[in-house]
């Protein structure tokens, strides 16, 4: 193997390692985004349910009376 071929192979190896690192960062960021979207979805559902509960609490036919 000539010196240039060796340098070429080493550069390819360096780029492959760099690519693996970047792929790892992208996966971590993707997991983070998925988690944030799930939290946002849960918060929206929670707000919706609170609104519905408030509306029901004001509706007289759903009032509970205790003796």
PDB file of N, CA, C and O in Angstrom, chain B, residues numbered from 101:
ATOM      1  N   UNK B 101       0.862  -1.174   0.000  1.00  0.00           N
ATOM      2  CA  UNK B 101       0.000   0.000   0.000  1.00  0.00           C
ATOM      3  C   UNK B 101       0.904   1.232   0.000  1.00  0.00           C
ATOM      4  O   UNK B 101       1.834   1.339   0.800  1.00  0.00           O
ATOM      5  N   UNK B 102       0.621   2.126  -0.883  1.00  0.00           N
ATOM      6  CA  UNK B 102       1.449   3.335  -0.967  1.00  0.00           C
ATOM      7  C   UNK B 102       1.067   4.300   0.164  1.00  0.00           C
ATOM      8  O   UNK B 102       0.059   4.124   0.848  1.00  0.00           O
ATOM      9  N   UNK B 103       1.887   5.293   0.326  1.00  0.00           N
ATOM     10  CA  UNK B 103       1.680   6.289   1.373  1.00  0.00           C
ATOM     11  C   UNK B 103       0.368   7.044   1.137  1.00  0.00           C
ATOM     12  O   UNK B 103      -0.366   7.312   2.088  1.00  0.00           O
ATOM     13  N   UNK B 104       0.069   7.385  -0.102  1.00  0.00           N
ATOM     14  CA  UNK B 104      -1.171   8.103  -0.414  1.00  0.00           C
ATOM     15  C   UNK B 104      -2.399   7.234  -0.149  1.00  0.00           C
ATOM     16  O   UNK B 104      -3.407   7.723   0.361  1.00  0.00           O
ATOM     17  N   UNK B 105      -2.319   5.959  -0.490  1.00  0.00           N
ATOM     18  CA  UNK B 105      -3.428   5.044  -0.225  1.00  0.00           C
ATOM     19  C   UNK B 105      -3.662   4.905   1.282  1.00  0.00           C
ATOM     20  O   UNK B 105      -4.804   4.844   1.737  1.00  0.00           O
ATOM     21  N   UNK B 106      -2.583   4.856   2.041  1.00  0.00           N
ATOM     22  CA  UNK B 106      -2.682   4.762   3.502  1.00  0.00           C
ATOM     23  C   UNK B 106      -3.347   6.020   4.059  1.00  0.00           C
ATOM     24  O   UNK B 106      -4.244   5.925   4.897  1.00  0.00           O
ATOM     25  N   UNK B 107      -2.918   7.192   3.604  1.00  0.00           N
ATOM     26  CA  UNK B 107      -3.513   8.458   4.065  1.00  0.00           C
ATOM     27  C   UNK B 107      -4.999   8.506   3.706  1.00  0.00           C
ATOM     28  O   UNK B 107      -5.827   8.955   4.498  1.00  0.00           O
ATOM     29  N   UNK B 108      -5.319   8.036   2.503  1.00  0.00           N
ATOM     30  CA  UNK B 108      -6.701   8.014   2.045  1.00  0.00           C
ATOM     31  C   UNK B 108      -7.556   7.105   2.939  1.00  0.00           C
ATOM     32  O   UNK B 108      -8.659   7.479   3.338  1.00  0.00           O
ATOM     33  N   UNK B 109      -7.038   5.914   3.246  1.00  0.00           N
ATOM     34  CA  UNK B 109      -7.754   4.968   4.119  1.00  0.00           C
ATOM     35  C   UNK B 109      -7.926   5.533   5.524  1.00  0.00           C
ATOM     36  O   UNK B 109      -8.983   5.380   6.136  1.00  0.00           O
ATOM     37  N   UNK B 110      -6.881   6.187   6.033  1.00  0.00           N
ATOM     38  CA  UNK B 110      -6.970   6.773   7.377  1.00  0.00           C
ATOM     39  C   UNK B 110      -7.997   7.900   7.405  1.00  0.00           C
ATOM     40  O   UNK B 110      -8.743   8.035   8.375  1.00  0.00           O
ATOM     41  N   UNK B 111      -8.039   8.708   6.352  1.00  0.00           N
ATOM     42  CA  UNK B 111      -9.010   9.802   6.292  1.00  0.00           C
ATOM     43  C   UNK B 111     -10.433   9.241   6.234  1.00  0.00           C
ATOM     44  O   UNK B 111     -11.336   9.768   6.885  1.00  0.00           O
ATOM     45  N   UNK B 112     -10.631   8.192   5.468  1.00  0.00           N
ATOM     46  CA  UNK B 112     -11.950   7.547   5.408  1.00  0.00           C
ATOM     47  C   UNK B 112     -12.347   7.041   6.789  1.00  0.00           C
ATOM     48  O   UNK B 112     -13.494   7.204   7.204  1.00  0.00           O
ATOM     49  N   UNK B 113     -11.420   6.435   7.493  1.00  0.00           N
ATOM     50  CA  UNK B 113     -11.692   5.932   8.843  1.00  0.00           C
ATOM     51  C   UNK B 113     -12.058   7.088   9.784  1.00  0.00           C
ATOM     52  O   UNK B 113     -12.998   6.973  10.570  1.00  0.00           O
ATOM     53  N   UNK B 114     -11.322   8.192   9.705  1.00  0.00           N
ATOM     54  CA  UNK B 114     -11.620   9.366  10.541  1.00  0.00           C
ATOM     55  C   UNK B 114     -13.024   9.890  10.247  1.00  0.00           C
ATOM     56  O   UNK B 114     -13.778  10.219  11.163  1.00  0.00           O
ATOM     57  N   UNK B 115     -13.365   9.965   8.960  1.00  0.00           N
ATOM     58  CA  UNK B 115     -14.684  10.467   8.591  1.00  0.00           C
ATOM     59  C   UNK B 115     -15.792   9.519   9.043  1.00  0.00           C
ATOM     60  O   UNK B 115     -16.865   9.972   9.441  1.00  0.00           O
ATOM     61  N   UNK B 116     -15.549   8.225   8.986  1.00  0.00           N
ATOM     62  CA  UNK B 116     -16.535   7.261   9.465  1.00  0.00           C
ATOM     63  C   UNK B 116     -16.761   7.421  10.955  1.00  0.00           C
ATOM     64  O   UNK B 116     -17.901   7.370  11.415  1.00  0.00           O
ATOM     65  N   UNK B 117     -15.686   7.616  11.722  1.00  0.00           N
ATOM     66  CA  UNK B 117     -15.809   7.813  13.174  1.00  0.00           C
ATOM     67  C   UNK B 117     -16.545   9.116  13.477  1.00  0.00           C
ATOM     68  O   UNK B 117     -17.375   9.176  14.384  1.00  0.00           O
ATOM     69  N   UNK B 118     -16.233  10.148  12.714  1.00  0.00           N
ATOM     70  CA  UNK B 118     -16.912  11.433  12.900  1.00  0.00           C
ATOM     71  C   UNK B 118     -18.399  11.291  12.601  1.00  0.00           C
ATOM     72  O   UNK B 118     -19.240  11.841  13.311  1.00  0.00           O
ATOM     73  N   UNK B 119     -18.711  10.554  11.550  1.00  0.00           N
ATOM     74  CA  UNK B 119     -20.105  10.318  11.181  1.00  0.00           C
ATOM     75  C   UNK B 119     -20.841   9.565  12.284  1.00  0.00           C
ATOM     76  O   UNK B 119     -21.985   9.896  12.596  1.00  0.00           O
ATOM     77  N   UNK B 120     -20.207   8.561  12.877  1.00  0.00           N
ATOM     78  CA  UNK B 120     -20.828   7.815  13.984  1.00  0.00           C
ATOM     79  C   UNK B 120     -21.151   8.753  15.141  1.00  0.00           C
ATOM     80  O   UNK B 120     -22.217   8.659  15.750  1.00  0.00           O
ATOM     81  N   UNK B 121     -20.214   9.667  15.441  1.00  0.00           N
ATOM     82  CA  UNK B 121     -20.452  10.631  16.521  1.00  0.00           C
ATOM     83  C   UNK B 121     -21.628  11.538  16.215  1.00  0.00           C
ATOM     84  O   UNK B 121     -22.460  11.802  17.083  1.00  0.00           O
ATOM     85  N   UNK B 122     -21.697  12.015  14.979  1.00  0.00           N
ATOM     86  CA  UNK B 122     -22.802  12.888  14.590  1.00  0.00           C
ATOM     87  C   UNK B 122     -24.127  12.136  14.616  1.00  0.00           C
ATOM     88  O   UNK B 122     -25.148  12.693  15.020  1.00  0.00           O
ATOM     89  N   UNK B 123     -24.118  10.882  14.192  1.00  0.00           N
ATOM     90  CA  UNK B 123     -25.345  10.075  14.226  1.00  0.00           C
ATOM     91  C   UNK B 123     -25.815   9.889  15.668  1.00  0.00           C
ATOM     92  O   UNK B 123     -27.015   9.905  15.946  1.00  0.00           O
ATOM     93  N   UNK B 124     -24.861   9.713  16.580  1.00  0.00           N
ATOM     94  CA  UNK B 124     -25.215   9.590  17.993  1.00  0.00           C
ATOM     95  C   UNK B 124     -25.853  10.860  18.519  1.00  0.00           C
ATOM     96  O   UNK B 124     -26.830  10.802  19.267  1.00  0.00           O
ATOM     97  N   UNK B 125     -25.308  12.014  18.134  1.00  0.00           N
ATOM     98  CA  UNK B 125     -25.872  13.302  18.558  1.00  0.00           C
ATOM     99  C   UNK B 125     -27.279  13.476  18.003  1.00  0.00           C
ATOM    100  O   UNK B 125     -28.184  13.933  18.701  1.00  0.00           O
ATOM    101  N   UNK B 126     -27.450  13.105  16.730  1.00  0.00           N
ATOM    102  CA  UNK B 126     -28.774  13.236  16.101  1.00  0.00           C
ATOM    103  C   UNK B 126     -29.785  12.335  16.802  1.00  0.00           C
ATOM    104  O   UNK B 126     -30.925  12.747  17.019  1.00  0.00           O
ATOM    105  N   UNK B 127     -29.392  11.117  17.160  1.00  0.00           N
ATOM    106  CA  UNK B 127     -30.303  10.206  17.850  1.00  0.00           C
ATOM    107  C   UNK B 127     -30.692  10.760  19.209  1.00  0.00           C
ATOM    108  O   UNK B 127     -31.860  10.706  19.595  1.00  0.00           O
ATOM    109  N   UNK B 128     -29.709  11.296  19.942  1.00  0.00           N
ATOM    110  CA  UNK B 128     -30.017  11.876  21.254  1.00  0.00           C
ATOM    111  C   UNK B 128     -30.973  13.056  21.103  1.00  0.00           C
ATOM    112  O   UNK B 128     -31.926  13.186  21.871  1.00  0.00           O
ATOM    113  N   UNK B 129     -30.722  13.917  20.114  1.00  0.00           N
ATOM    114  CA  UNK B 129     -31.577  15.075  19.895  1.00  0.00           C
ATOM    115  C   UNK B 129     -32.977  14.626  19.475  1.00  0.00           C
ATOM    116  O   UNK B 129     -33.972  15.201  19.915  1.00  0.00           O
ATOM    117  N   UNK B 130     -33.055  13.605  18.630  1.00  0.00           N
ATOM    118  CA  UNK B 130     -34.340  13.072  18.195  1.00  0.00           C
ATOM    119  C   UNK B 130     -35.127  12.528  19.391  1.00  0.00           C
ATOM    120  O   UNK B 130     -36.324  12.784  19.520  1.00  0.00           O
ATOM    121  N   UNK B 131     -34.450  11.778  20.261  1.00  0.00           N
ATOM    122  CA  UNK B 131     -35.111  11.257  21.462  1.00  0.00           C
ATOM    123  C   UNK B 131     -35.622  12.400  22.343  1.00  0.00           C
ATOM    124  O   UNK B 131     -36.713  12.323  22.908  1.00  0.00           O
ATOM    125  N   UNK B 132     -34.811  13.464  22.452  1.00  0.00           N
ATOM    126  CA  UNK B 132     -35.200  14.635  23.237  1.00  0.00           C
ATOM    127  C   UNK B 132     -36.455  15.280  22.636  1.00  0.00           C
ATOM    128  O   UNK B 132     -37.390  15.619  23.362  1.00  0.00           O
ATOM    129  N   UNK B 133     -36.472  15.449  21.308  1.00  0.00           N
ATOM    130  CA  UNK B 133     -37.633  16.054  20.653  1.00  0.00           C
ATOM    131  C   UNK B 133     -38.891  15.214  20.848  1.00  0.00           C
ATOM    132  O   UNK B 133     -39.971  15.752  21.093  1.00  0.00           O
ATOM    133  N   UNK B 134     -38.752  13.909  20.741  1.00  0.00           N
ATOM    134  CA  UNK B 134     -39.900  13.022  20.944  1.00  0.00           C
ATOM    135  C   UNK B 134     -40.437  13.179  22.370  1.00  0.00           C
ATOM    136  O   UNK B 134     -41.648  13.249  22.582  1.00  0.00           O
ATOM    137  N   UNK B 135     -39.535  13.232  23.329  1.00  0.00           N
ATOM    138  CA  UNK B 135     -39.951  13.397  24.733  1.00  0.00           C
ATOM    139  C   UNK B 135     -40.664  14.736  24.926  1.00  0.00           C
ATOM    140  O   UNK B 135     -41.685  14.799  25.612  1.00  0.00           O
ATOM    141  N   UNK B 136     -40.134  15.804  24.327  1.00  0.00           N
ATOM    142  CA  UNK B 136     -40.760  17.117  24.476  1.00  0.00           C
ATOM    143  C   UNK B 136     -42.141  17.142  23.809  1.00  0.00           C
ATOM    144  O   UNK B 136     -43.073  17.736  24.351  1.00  0.00           O
ATOM    145  N   UNK B 137     -42.281  16.514  22.652  1.00  0.00           N
ATOM    146  CA  UNK B 137     -43.578  16.462  21.976  1.00  0.00           C
ATOM    147  C   UNK B 137     -44.594  15.679  22.796  1.00  0.00           C
ATOM    148  O   UNK B 137     -45.766  16.051  22.854  1.00  0.00           O
ATOM    149  N   UNK B 138     -44.153  14.604  23.425  1.00  0.00           N
ATOM    150  CA  UNK B 138     -45.050  13.818  24.276  1.00  0.00           C
ATOM    151  C   UNK B 138     -45.498  14.645  25.478  1.00  0.00           C
ATOM    152  O   UNK B 138     -46.666  14.605  25.863  1.00  0.00           O
ATOM    153  N   UNK B 139     -44.564  15.396  26.071  1.00  0.00           N
ATOM    154  CA  UNK B 139     -44.922  16.249  27.205  1.00  0.00           C
ATOM    155  C   UNK B 139     -45.911  17.326  26.777  1.00  0.00           C
ATOM    156  O   UNK B 139     -46.871  17.612  27.491  1.00  0.00           O
ATOM    157  N   UNK B 140     -45.674  17.926  25.605  1.00  0.00           N
ATOM    158  CA  UNK B 140     -46.572  18.957  25.102  1.00  0.00           C
ATOM    159  C   UNK B 140     -47.964  18.380  24.848  1.00  0.00           C
ATOM    160  O   UNK B 140     -48.971  19.015  25.159  1.00  0.00           O
ATOM    161  N   UNK B 141     -48.014  17.179  24.283  1.00  0.00           N
ATOM    162  CA  UNK B 141     -49.302  16.524  24.023  1.00  0.00           C
ATOM    163  C   UNK B 141     -50.043  16.269  25.332  1.00  0.00           C
ATOM    164  O   UNK B 141     -51.247  16.509  25.423  1.00  0.00           O
ATOM    165  N   UNK B 142     -49.335  15.787  26.337  1.00  0.00           N
ATOM    166  CA  UNK B 142     -49.950  15.518  27.642  1.00  0.00           C
ATOM    167  C   UNK B 142     -50.453  16.814  28.266  1.00  0.00           C
ATOM    168  O   UNK B 142     -51.536  16.841  28.851  1.00  0.00           O
ATOM    169  N   UNK B 143     -49.669  17.899  28.145  1.00  0.00           N
ATOM    170  CA  UNK B 143     -50.093  19.186  28.699  1.00  0.00           C
ATOM    171  C   UNK B 143     -51.358  19.694  28.007  1.00  0.00           C
ATOM    172  O   UNK B 143     -52.259  20.219  28.662  1.00  0.00           O
ATOM    173  N   UNK B 144     -51.424  19.538  26.679  1.00  0.00           N
ATOM    174  CA  UNK B 144     -52.621  19.971  25.944  1.00  0.00           C
ATOM    175  C   UNK B 144     -53.833  19.153  26.372  1.00  0.00           C
ATOM    176  O   UNK B 144     -54.915  19.705  26.573  1.00  0.00           O
ATOM    177  N   UNK B 145     -53.659  17.844  26.513  1.00  0.00           N
ATOM    178  CA  UNK B 145     -54.763  16.990  26.955  1.00  0.00           C
ATOM    179  C   UNK B 145     -55.202  17.389  28.358  1.00  0.00           C
ATOM    180  O   UNK B 145     -56.396  17.428  28.654  1.00  0.00           O
ATOM    181  N   UNK B 146     -54.240  17.684  29.217  1.00  0.00           N
ATOM    182  CA  UNK B 146     -54.542  18.079  30.584  1.00  0.00           C
ATOM    183  C   UNK B 146     -55.346  19.383  30.599  1.00  0.00           C
ATOM    184  O   UNK B 146     -56.326  19.503  31.333  1.00  0.00           O
ATOM    185  N   UNK B 147     -54.926  20.360  29.785  1.00  0.00           N
ATOM    186  CA  UNK B 147     -55.650  21.629  29.716  1.00  0.00           C
ATOM    187  C   UNK B 147     -57.074  21.408  29.204  1.00  0.00           C
ATOM    188  O   UNK B 147     -58.029  21.982  29.728  1.00  0.00           O
ATOM    189  N   UNK B 148     -57.203  20.578  28.185  1.00  0.00           N
ATOM    190  CA  UNK B 148     -58.524  20.285  27.632  1.00  0.00           C
ATOM    191  C   UNK B 148     -59.422  19.647  28.692  1.00  0.00           C
ATOM    192  O   UNK B 148     -60.582  20.029  28.847  1.00  0.00           O
ATOM    193  N   UNK B 149     -58.874  18.671  29.420  1.00  0.00           N
ATOM    194  CA  UNK B 149     -59.665  18.000  30.450  1.00  0.00           C
ATOM    195  C   UNK B 149     -60.039  18.948  31.584  1.00  0.00           C
ATOM    196  O   UNK B 149     -61.138  18.854  32.131  1.00  0.00           O
ATOM    197  N   UNK B 150     -59.151  19.846  31.936  1.00  0.00           N
ATOM    198  CA  UNK B 150     -59.469  20.842  32.969  1.00  0.00           C
ATOM    199  C   UNK B 150     -60.599  21.758  32.506  1.00  0.00           C
ATOM    200  O   UNK B 150     -61.497  22.092  33.280  1.00  0.00           O
ATOM    201  N   UNK B 151     -60.544  22.163  31.226  1.00  0.00           N
ATOM    202  CA  UNK B 151     -61.612  23.003  30.679  1.00  0.00           C
ATOM    203  C   UNK B 151     -62.948  22.264  30.706  1.00  0.00           C
ATOM    204  O   UNK B 151     -63.971  22.837  31.083  1.00  0.00           O
ATOM    205  N   UNK B 152     -62.937  21.001  30.309  1.00  0.00           N
ATOM    206  CA  UNK B 152     -64.170  20.219  30.307  1.00  0.00           C
ATOM    207  C   UNK B 152     -64.709  20.037  31.719  1.00  0.00           C
ATOM    208  O   UNK B 152     -65.914  20.129  31.951  1.00  0.00           O
ATOM    209  N   UNK B 153     -63.817  19.780  32.647  1.00  0.00           N
ATOM    210  CA  UNK B 153     -64.235  19.629  34.039  1.00  0.00           C
ATOM    211  C   UNK B 153     -64.834  20.928  34.567  1.00  0.00           C
ATOM    212  O   UNK B 153     -65.839  20.904  35.279  1.00  0.00           O
ATOM    213  N   UNK B 154     -64.226  22.055  34.224  1.00  0.00           N
ATOM    214  CA  UNK B 154     -64.760  23.346  34.650  1.00  0.00           C
ATOM    215  C   UNK B 154     -66.149  23.569  34.065  1.00  0.00           C
ATOM    216  O   UNK B 154     -67.058  24.008  34.770  1.00  0.00           O
ATOM    217  N   UNK B 155     -66.318  23.267  32.775  1.00  0.00           N
ATOM    218  CA  UNK B 155     -67.635  23.427  32.142  1.00  0.00           C
ATOM    219  C   UNK B 155     -68.671  22.544  32.816  1.00  0.00           C
ATOM    220  O   UNK B 155     -69.794  22.978  33.070  1.00  0.00           O
ATOM    221  N   UNK B 156     -68.293  21.306  33.104  1.00  0.00           N
ATOM    222  CA  UNK B 156     -69.228  20.396  33.768  1.00  0.00           C
ATOM    223  C   UNK B 156     -69.550  20.863  35.182  1.00  0.00           C
ATOM    224  O   UNK B 156     -70.672  20.686  35.657  1.00  0.00           O
ATOM    225  N   UNK B 157     -68.581  21.450  35.846  1.00  0.00           N
ATOM    226  CA  UNK B 157     -68.826  21.905  37.229  1.00  0.00           C
ATOM    227  C   UNK B 157     -69.831  23.055  37.253  1.00  0.00           C
ATOM    228  O   UNK B 157     -70.488  23.276  38.270  1.00  0.00           O
ATOM    229  N   UNK B 158     -69.957  23.782  36.154  1.00  0.00           N
ATOM    230  CA  UNK B 158     -70.908  24.891  36.077  1.00  0.00           C
ATOM    231  C   UNK B 158     -72.280  24.438  35.566  1.00  0.00           C
ATOM    232  O   UNK B 158     -73.252  25.189  35.648  1.00  0.00           O
ATOM    233  N   UNK B 159     -72.359  23.229  35.048  1.00  0.00           N
ATOM    234  CA  UNK B 159     -73.626  22.716  34.510  1.00  0.00           C
ATOM    235  C   UNK B 159     -74.470  22.151  35.654  1.00  0.00           C
ATOM    236  O   UNK B 159     -74.038  21.224  36.338  1.00  0.00           O
ATOM    237  N   UNK B 160     -75.667  22.698  35.869  1.00  0.00           N
ATOM    238  CA  UNK B 160     -76.498  22.268  37.010  1.00  0.00           C
ATOM    239  C   UNK B 160     -76.892  20.794  36.979  1.00  0.00           C
ATOM    240  O   UNK B 160     -77.073  20.191  38.037  1.00  0.00           O
ATOM    241  N   UNK B 161     -77.027  20.207  35.805  1.00  0.00           N
ATOM    242  CA  UNK B 161     -77.463  18.801  35.783  1.00  0.00           C
ATOM    243  C   UNK B 161     -76.360  17.852  36.258  1.00  0.00           C
ATOM    244  O   UNK B 161     -76.631  16.680  36.518  1.00  0.00           O
ATOM    245  N   UNK B 162     -75.136  18.332  36.374  1.00  0.00           N
ATOM    246  CA  UNK B 162     -74.053  17.488  36.877  1.00  0.00           C
ATOM    247  C   UNK B 162     -73.658  17.822  38.308  1.00  0.00           C
ATOM    248  O   UNK B 162     -72.688  17.281  38.839  1.00  0.00           O
ATOM    249  N   UNK B 163     -74.408  18.704  38.915  1.00  0.00           N
ATOM    250  CA  UNK B 163     -74.114  19.054  40.319  1.00  0.00           C
ATOM    251  C   UNK B 163     -74.475  17.887  41.217  1.00  0.00           C
ATOM    252  O   UNK B 163     -75.477  17.204  41.006  1.00  0.00           O
ATOM    253  N   UNK B 164     -73.659  17.675  42.201  1.00  0.00           N
ATOM    254  CA  UNK B 164     -73.937  16.642  43.197  1.00  0.00           C
ATOM    255  C   UNK B 164     -74.330  17.356  44.482  1.00  0.00           C
ATOM    256  O   UNK B 164     -73.603  18.210  44.989  1.00  0.00           O
ATOM    257  N   UNK B 165     -75.472  16.993  44.984  1.00  0.00           N
ATOM    258  CA  UNK B 165     -75.958  17.609  46.230  1.00  0.00           C
ATOM    259  C   UNK B 165     -75.864  16.600  47.350  1.00  0.00           C
ATOM    260  O   UNK B 165     -76.251  15.440  47.207  1.00  0.00           O
ATOM    261  N   UNK B 166     -75.353  17.059  48.443  1.00  0.00           N
ATOM    262  CA  UNK B 166     -75.246  16.206  49.604  1.00  0.00           C
ATOM    263  C   UNK B 166     -76.240  16.680  50.647  1.00  0.00           C
ATOM    264  O   UNK B 166     -76.409  17.883  50.847  1.00  0.00           O
ATOM    265  N   UNK B 167     -76.899  15.741  51.315  1.00  0.00           N
ATOM    266  CA  UNK B 167     -77.897  16.132  52.319  1.00  0.00           C
ATOM    267  C   UNK B 167     -77.266  16.748  53.561  1.00  0.00           C
ATOM    268  O   UNK B 167     -77.976  17.126  54.492  1.00  0.00           O
TER     269      UNK B 167
END
